[in-house]
Amino acid sequence: MGKGGFGLVFAVESKLQRFALKVLNVFKEADASMNAQKKKEYIEDLRKETIIHQELRHDYIVSYYNDFYIENEEKLIIEME
């Protein structure tokens, strides 16, 4: 569906529903100097933001439903409306 500075958005369709997946490349080469603890804190902060976003309901705001982090690929996946 689209591409941005942090990742890609894909249209997904199952037998029951249609939704979008946002795939964020959490760490770029410039972030290679971050230690494991800083990375963990950064991921926790990102996930807190997605939790807040999940609670927002407005006609002009995309709804977030769920997120999960793929640690070995350093990607955050967000399920959206």
KOLMIMAR-303598 format. One line per field, with one value per atom (N, C-alpha, C, O): residue number from 0; residue in one letter; atom name; x, y, z. Coordinates in steps of 0.2 Angstrom, whole numbers, plus 2048, in hexadecimal, padded with zeros to 3 digits. Atoms other than C-alpha are relative to their C-alpha. Last residue first. Layout:
N
pos <- [NUM ...]
code <- [a ...]
site <- [CA ...]
u <- [X ...]
v <- [Y ...]
w <- [Z ...]
% end
This chain:
81
pos <- [80 80 80 80 79 79 79 79 78 78 78 78 77 77 77 77 76 76 76 76 75 75 75 75 74 74 74 74 73 73 73 73 72 72 72 72 71 71 71 71 70 70 70 70 69 69 69 69 68 68 68 68 67 67 67 67 66 66 66 66 65 65 65 65 64 64 64 64 63 63 63 63 62 62 62 62 61 61 61 61 60 60 60 60 59 59 59 59 58 58 58 58 57 57 57 57 56 56 56 56 55 55 55 55 54 54 54 54 53 53 53 53 52 52 52 52 51 51 51 51 50 50 50 50 49 49 49 49 48 48 48 48 47 47 47 47 46 46 46 46 45 45 45 45 44 44 44 44 43 43 43 43 42 42 42 42 41 41 41 41 40 40 40 40 39 39 39 39 38 38 38 38 37 37 37 37 36 36 36 36 35 35 35 35 34 34 34 34 33 33 33 33 32 32 32 32 31 31 31 31 30 30 30 30 29 29 29 29 28 28 28 28 27 27 27 27 26 26 26 26 25 25 25 25 24 24 24 24 23 23 23 23 22 22 22 22 21 21 21 21 20 20 20 20 19 19 19 19 18 18 18 18 17 17 17 17 16 16 16 16 15 15 15 15 14 14 14 14 13 13 13 13 12 12 12 12 11 11 11 11 10 10 10 10 9 9 9 9 8 8 8 8 7 7 7 7 6 6 6 6 5 5 5 5 4 4 4 4 3 3 3 3 2 2 2 2 1 1 1 1 0 0 0 0]
code <- [e e e e m m m m e e e e i i i i i i i i l l l l k k k k e e e e e e e e n n n n e e e e i i i i y y y y f f f f d d d d n n n n y y y y y y y y s s s s v v v v i i i i y y y y d d d d h h h h r r r r l l l l e e e e q q q q h h h h i i i i i i i i t t t t e e e e k k k k r r r r l l l l d d d d e e e e i i i i y y y y e e e e k k k k k k k k k k k k q q q q a a a a n n n n m m m m s s s s a a a a d d d d a a a a e e e e k k k k f f f f v v v v n n n n l l l l v v v v k k k k l l l l a a a a f f f f r r r r q q q q l l l l k k k k s s s s e e e e v v v v a a a a f f f f v v v v l l l l g g g g f f f f g g g g g g g g k k k k g g g g m m m m]
site <- [N CA C O N CA C O N CA C O N CA C O N CA C O N CA C O N CA C O N CA C O N CA C O N CA C O N CA C O N CA C O N CA C O N CA C O N CA C O N CA C O N CA C O N CA C O N CA C O N CA C O N CA C O N CA C O N CA C O N CA C O N CA C O N CA C O N CA C O N CA C O N CA C O N CA C O N CA C O N CA C O N CA C O N CA C O N CA C O N CA C O N CA C O N CA C O N CA C O N CA C O N CA C O N CA C O N CA C O N CA C O N CA C O N CA C O N CA C O N CA C O N CA C O N CA C O N CA C O N CA C O N CA C O N CA C O N CA C O N CA C O N CA C O N CA C O N CA C O N CA C O N CA C O N CA C O N CA C O N CA C O N CA C O N CA C O N CA C O N CA C O N CA C O N CA C O N CA C O N CA C O N CA C O N CA C O N CA C O N CA C O N CA C O N CA C O N CA C O N CA C O N CA C O]
u <- [807 7D9 802 7FD 804 7EA 7FA 7F9 806 7F5 7FB 7FA 806 806 7FA 7FA 806 816 7FA 7F9 806 826 7FA 7FA 806 836 7FA 7F9 801 847 7FB 7FC 800 849 800 800 7FA 84F 800 805 7F9 843 805 80A 7FC 832 808 80B 7F9 827 804 804 7FC 814 807 808 7F9 806 804 803 7FC 7F3 807 808 803 7E4 805 803 7FB 7E9 7FD 7F9 801 7DB 806 807 800 7E0 800 804 7FA 7DB 800 7FB 7FA 7CF 807 80C 801 7BF 806 807 801 7C5 7FF 803 806 7C7 7FE 7FB 802 7D8 7FA 7FB 806 7DA 7FD 7F7 805 7E6 7F9 7F4 803 7F1 7FA 7F5 804 7F5 7FC 7F6 805 7FA 7FB 7F5 805 804 7FA 7F4 804 80D 7FB 7F5 805 811 7FC 7F6 806 818 7FB 7F5 804 824 7FA 7F4 803 82A 7FC 7F6 805 82D 7FC 7F6 805 837 7FA 7F4 803 842 7FA 7F5 804 845 7FC 7F6 806 84A 7FC 7F6 804 856 7F9 7F4 803 85D 7FC 7F6 805 860 7FD 7F7 806 868 7FB 7F5 7FF 875 7F9 7F4 804 872 801 801 7FC 881 7FB 7FE 7FC 878 804 806 801 86B 804 803 7FE 872 7FF 802 7F9 870 803 807 7FD 85D 808 80A 7FA 853 804 804 7FF 841 807 807 7F9 83D 803 804 7FB 82B 806 807 7FA 81E 806 808 7FA 80D 806 806 7FA 800 805 807 7FA 7EF 805 804 7FD 7DE 807 809 7FA 7D1 803 800 7FF 7C6 805 809 805 7BE 801 7FC 807 7C5 7FB 7F6 801 7D6 7F9 7F5 807 7DC 800 803 801 7EC 7F9 7F5 807 7F1 800 803 802 804 7F8 7F6 807 80C 7FD 7FD 805 81F 7F9 7F8 801 82D 7FA 7FA 7FF 834 7FE 800 7F9 836 802 808 7FE 826 807 80B 7FA 81F 802 800 7FC 80E 807 808 804 800 804 803]
v <- [800 7FD 801 802 7FA 7F9 7FF 7FA 802 7EA 806 809 7FD 7F1 7FE 7FF 801 7E7 802 801 800 7EC 800 804 7FD 7E6 800 7FC 7F9 7E3 804 809 7FC 7D3 808 80C 802 7C8 804 804 7FE 7D1 7FE 803 805 7D0 802 805 7FE 7DC 7F9 7F4 805 7DA 802 805 7FF 7E7 7FA 7F7 804 7E7 801 804 806 7F0 7FC 7FA 805 802 7FA 7FC 804 80D 7FA 7F7 807 81A 7FC 7FD 803 82B 7F9 7F6 7FE 836 7FD 7FF 801 82F 801 7FE 7FA 82E 7FE 7FA 801 820 807 80B 7FA 820 7FE 7F9 7FE 811 806 808 805 808 802 800 800 817 7FC 7FD 7FA 817 801 803 801 805 806 805 804 809 7FE 7FE 7FB 817 7FC 7FF 7FC 80A 805 806 805 7FE 804 803 800 80C 7FC 7FE 7F9 810 7FF 802 7FF 7FD 807 807 804 7FC 800 801 7FD 80A 7FC 7FF 7FA 803 804 806 802 7F3 805 805 803 7FB 7FE 7FF 7FB 805 7FE 801 7FC 7F6 805 806 805 7EC 803 803 807 7FA 7FD 7FF 801 807 7FA 7F4 7FF 80A 7FF 7FF 805 802 801 7FC 802 80F 7FA 7F8 7FA 818 7FE 801 801 807 805 804 7FF 808 7FF 7FF 7FD 801 800 7FB 7FC 7FF 803 809 802 7FA 804 80A 7FB 7FC 7FD 7F8 803 7F1 805 808 7FB 7F8 7FC 7FA 801 7EB 805 806 7FE 7F0 7FE 7FE 7FB 7E8 802 7FF 7FD 7DE 805 808 7F9 7D1 803 7FF 7FC 7C0 808 80B 802 7B6 804 805 807 7BF 7FF 803 802 7CF 7F8 7F4 807 7D8 7FE 802 802 7E9 7F8 7F5 805 7ED 7FF 7FF 802 7FC 7FB 7FD 801 7FE 7FF 7FD 807 805 800 805 805 813 7F9 7F4 800 821 7FA 7F9 7FA 81C 800 7FB 800 810 806 80C 7FA 80C 7FF 7F9 7FA 800 806 80B]
w <- [803 833 7F8 7F4 800 83A 7FC 7F8 803 840 800 805 7FD 845 7FB 7F5 805 842 803 809 7FC 84B 7FB 7F6 804 842 805 809 7FD 84A 7FC 7FA 806 83F 802 7FE 804 84E 7F9 7F6 7FE 859 7FC 7FB 803 84F 802 7FF 802 859 7FE 802 7FD 85A 7FD 7F8 802 858 803 808 7FD 859 7FD 7F8 7FC 854 804 80A 7FF 84E 804 809 7FA 847 800 7FB 802 83A 807 80B 7FD 840 7FE 800 804 836 803 801 808 83B 7FC 7F7 803 84E 7F8 7F6 805 85A 7FD 801 804 864 7FB 7F8 7FD 870 7FD 7FE 801 864 804 802 806 863 7FF 7FC 800 875 7FA 7FA 7FB 874 800 800 804 864 805 802 805 86E 7FC 7FB 7FC 87C 7FB 7FC 7FF 86F 804 804 806 869 801 7FE 802 87A 7FA 7FA 7FB 87E 7FF 7FF 802 86E 805 802 806 873 7FD 7FB 7FE 884 7FA 7FB 7FC 87D 802 801 805 870 804 801 804 87E 7FB 7FA 7FB 889 7FC 7FD 7FF 87A 804 803 7FD 876 801 800 7FA 869 803 800 7FA 85D 807 80C 7FE 84F 806 809 7F9 84F 802 807 7FC 83F 807 80C 7FF 836 805 808 807 838 802 808 800 847 7F9 7F5 7F9 848 800 802 7FF 836 806 805 7FF 837 801 805 7FE 82E 801 7FD 800 82E 803 808 7FC 82A 7FF 7F9 802 823 805 80B 7FB 825 7FD 7F7 804 81B 805 809 7FF 824 7FC 7F9 7FC 825 800 802 802 817 804 802 7FE 819 7FE 7FB 800 811 802 7FF 7FF 814 800 803 800 80D 801 7FD 804 811 801 807 7FE 819 7FA 7F4 805 818 803 808 802 823 7FA 7F6 7FB 82C 7FE 801 7FE 81F 805 806 7FD 816 803 801 7FD 80A 803 800 800 804 804 806 800 800 800 7FD]
% end
